[in-house]
Amino acid sequence: MDKKTVFFLGVSILILLVILYFVGIEQVISALEMAKIEYIGVAIAFQIITYYLFALRWKILNDMVNIDVSVKKLIPMVLVGLAVNNITPSGRGGGEPVRAYILSREEGYPMEETFATVVADRALDTFPFVLLAVLTMIGMALSFQFDLWLLILMVFVVVLIVAVLFIIIYMSINPEFGKRFDGWVIRLVRRFYKKNSEELEEKIHGVIKGFQDTMKMVISNKNVLYYALPLSFIIWIFEILRVYFVFLAFGAMVNPIVIGEVFILASLAGMIPLLPGGLGAVDGIMIIFYSAAGITASISAAATVIERLISFWLAIILGLMILPHYGSSVLDKISFGSKEQIEEMSEDEN
């Protein structure tokens, strides 16, 4: 981890401590002491199964483009990607170039192909997310009283996510639009890289062409609709069940719909690029809205602490434990932003 990442992790943890202070640290500790371990164990089991489902979905996409790698090998790469996403304040996108690079280097496949399957993998998360986000905005508007600007911000973020997904898909199926996008990237490169840009331009042409070809194969494959997309919805269900069992550990019966609504809001907060994994912002939103739903603040805070230990910190611990296995070259790729990662990895691959 670089110094900036460590700094932002420290700031985010400080924000969480401030939130707990205002809730009442003693009350939170008392709530933690009454938690039932067996329910927390079930929540952890749901999280571990979710890691497996992430790897299984990625394998389905890899198989479509003849990247033959077992789920057993993909799970560690998924964990490393999740860990990097959580420790880099880059809008939860820093881990994708890293796991694409690891798959490319470890198994000998072209970087543009592995990166395309990773992008397709993340894109599949968008479909259930958008559906749940729309339902959440309707539900929150009816159930909670909050400022109009917050609703507008939520709508803007969802529209932005859909627009990015549309551009990726349209670029892959429309060669003419792909060429225009290619030209836009090249003009951008010429603006910032005045010297020796021809070699880099050739690499960009190759990467974009390979990315288009791979994405086109993925999008046109019926297995996406039959297997990969349903898995995305199942993964979201497991995420909600994990939170549900965490609250059961504290004796709180929470409507799964409410959990889904808060989960979507927390996910939107997690996209704030200045915070690693949305740490601090996500925790605060979860505590506030669970409390607004009728759960005491102390139990909301205690459940949020446990839930984030499982969903956020567990991935970091496991991912960082696995990371040295892939060598120092991968460690060097973990930086404050993913733009530099992609450029360095493309150069290494070529």
N, C-alpha and C positions, 0 to 999 in steps of 0.2 A: 504493500500500500504506500502511495506517495503521501507527502506531508499534507497536501490539501484534503485528501480523503480522510486522513486521521483527524484533521481539524474539524471537518464537517461532521464526522461521527461524534466527536466530542461535544460540539455545539448541539447536535440533535439529542444526545443523551441528556445534556443539561436541560433542554426544553422539556423532556419527559419528566425529569426530576422536579422541575418547577410545577408541572401539571399535577403530579402526585402530591406535592406539598400543599397546593390549594385544595385538593380533594381531601387530604388528611392522611398522612403517611401511616399513623397508628391504626386508623380504621382499615386502611388497605392491608396492613400486615395481619390484622385480626381476621380479615376475610380470607387471606391466603392460608392462614392456619386451619381454617375450617374446610378447605378444599378436599374433595374426595379423590384420592390418587388414582383409583381405578378408571374414573371417567377421563382424567387427564391422560392416562395410558391409552385409552381408546382414541382420544384426539390425536395423540402422537402417531398411533397406528394409521389413522386416516391420512396424516401428512406423509408418512412413508409410502403409503399406497399411491398418493398423488405424485410423488417423485417417479414411481414406476410407470404411472400412466403418462407422464410427460415424456419419458424415454420411449414408451411404446408408440405414442403418436409420432414422435420424431422418426422412429424406425419405419413406420408405415410410409412416411413421406420419402425417406431415403430409399426404400425399396422401389418406389415409383421411378426413380432415376438411376437405378442399378448401383446404388451405394449399399453394399452388403455388409452391415455391421450389426452385431447382436445387441439386444436390449441391455445385456450384462455390461457391455463395453460403453454403451451410451449413458447409462445412469451416472457414472462418475463425471462425465462431461457435462451433463445437465446440472449436477450439483455445483460444479465449478462455475458454470454460467450464472446460476442463481446467486451464488456467493458474490460474484463480481457485480451483478446487478444491484445487490444490497449494499455494497460498500462504495460504489461510485455514484456520485450525484449527477447522473447523466440521463435522467428520465427513464430509468430501468431499461436501458438499451446497451450498456457497456458489456454485458456478458455474452451477447449474441455473437459479435465478432470473435470473442475468445473461444467459445465452444466450436464455432465453425473452423477456426484455425487449428484447434486441437484435433478435430476429426480429420481435417485435411492432412495434417502432418503425421498423425499416428497411423492412418489407414491408406495414405497415398492417393487421395482423390483431389481433383482441382479445387482450389479455394472458391472459385465462383459457383461451383456446383454445391459445395457444402454450405456456403453462405446463403444460397437461394433456398435450400431446404430449411435452414434456420429461420429465414424471413417468412417462409410459408408457414412454418410451425407457429411463429408468433402471430401471424395474420389470422390463424384459425381461432386464437383466443378472442379476436375482435368480434366475431359473430355473436357468441353468447354474451359478451360484455356489452355490446351495443343494445341487444334485446333487453337485458337486465337493466341497463342504464336508463332506457326509455321508460320501462315500468317503474323504476326507482324514482325518476323525476316526477312522474304522475302521482305515485304514492306519497312521496315526500311533500308535494304541493298540497295534497289533500289532508295529510296527517300532521304536518308540522307547520309552524308559523316562522318563516325566515324571509330575509330581505329578497327583493326581486333580483338584485344584482347577482346573488348567489345562484339562483335558478338560471339566469342568463349565462353565467360563467360555465355552469354544468352543461348547458345546451351547446355552448361554443366548443368546449373540449370534446364532446361526443361527435359533433359535426366535423371537427378537425381530424379526429381519429378515423372517421369514415372516409374523409377526403383523401387522407394518406393511403388508406387501404385501396381505395378506388384507383389512385394514380399507379400504385404498384401493379395491380391486376391489369389495368388498361395498357400500361407500358409493356406488359408481357404478351398481350394478345394482339396489340396493334403495332406492327413493325414501324409504321410511319411516325407514330407518337414516340416510339422507342428511339428513333433516329433524332427527333427533335430534343428529347431528353438528353441523349448522348451529346448533341451539339451544345446544349446548355451547360453540361458538366465540363466540356472541353473549354468553353469560353471562360468559365469560372476558374479553371486550372491555369489558363493563360494569364489571367489577371493576377493571380497570387504566386505563380511559379514562372517567372520570366526566363530563368536559365534552365537549359536542358529539359524543356517540357515535352519534346517530341517523344522520347522514350516513355514518359509517364502517360502521354496521350494514347499511345499504342496499348499500354497496359489497361487503361480505362476502357478503350474500345473492346478489348478482349473480355474484360470482366463483365461489362454490361451485356455483350452479346451472349456470353455463357450464362449469365443470370437470366436473361430473357428466355433462352432455350429451355433451361431447367424449370423455371416457373411455369412456362407454357405446358410442359409435360405434366407438372404437378396439378395445375388447374384443370386440365382436360381429362384427368384420370378419375374414373367413377369411384375409386376407393376413397377419395377425399370425402365424397358425399356419404358413402356407405359406412366408413370406419373412422376416419380422422376427425371429421366434424362432430359426429355424435360423442366421440371421446372428449372433445372440448367441453361439451355441456356436462358430461359426467364429472370431469375435473372440477368444474365450478360447483357442482352438487357436493362433491367431497370437501371442497373448501368451506362451504356453508355448514356441512355436518360437523366439521372439525370445531368450528366456533360454537355450534349448538352444544356439543359435548363438554366444551370448556365451561359454558354457563351451567350445565347440569352438575358439574363438579362443585359449584357453589350453591346448588339448590335452587337455581333460577330457571324457570321455564320460559324460554324466549321464543316467540313466534319465528319460525324459519324465514318468513317473508321479511320481517323486520331485520333479521340478520343479513339477508341478501341486500336489503336497501342500504344498510350501514356499510356493508362490505364494498358495495359499488362506490359509495362516497369516499371511503377510505382508499380505494384503488385510484380514484381520480386525484386525491391528495398525494398519493404515492408517486404520481407523475410529475410532481414539482421538481424541476431539475436541480435545484440548489440543495436538496436534502437526500442523503443516501437512503434509498428505499422508502423515502417519505417519512423516515423516522422522526418522531416528535409530532409532525402534522397528522399523520395517520392515527397515532395513539390518541391525540387530543380529540379528533373527530369521533373516534369510536367511543370514547368515554362520554363525550357530550351527548351524542345521539342515543346511546343505550340508556343514559340517565333520563333523557327526554321521553324515552319509550316506557318509563315507569320502573326501571331497575335502579336500586340505590347507587349513589355515586361510588361508594366504597367497593361494592361488588363489581360495578362496571369497570372501575380502575383495576381491581385485582384480576378480573377475567381478561382484560385487555393485556395486562402484563404477561400472564401465562400464554395467551394466544399469540402474542408477538414473540415470545421466547420460542414457541413451536414453529410459527410460520416464517419468522424473520431470522432469528439468531441461530436456530438449528441448521438452516441452510448455509449460513456463514461458517459455522464451526466445521460442518462436514466438508464443505467445499474447500476451505483453506487447509484442512487436513489432507485432502486428496491432491491439491494443487502441486506440491513439490514432486509428486510422482511423475508429472509431465515435464519437469525440468525448469531450469532458470529462464529459459527463453520465453516460456509462457508467463512467468512472473514478470518479466520485463514488459510484456504487452499490456499489463494492467495499469492504466493511466487514468487521469482525471476525466478524459473525454474519449468517446469512441471513434471520432474522426481520425485521430492520429493512429488508433489501433488498426483501423481498416487499411490505411495507407501503408503502415509498416508490415502488416501481415501479407498484403498483396505483393510487396516488394520481396519478402522472404519466399513466398510461394513461387515467384517468377525467377 
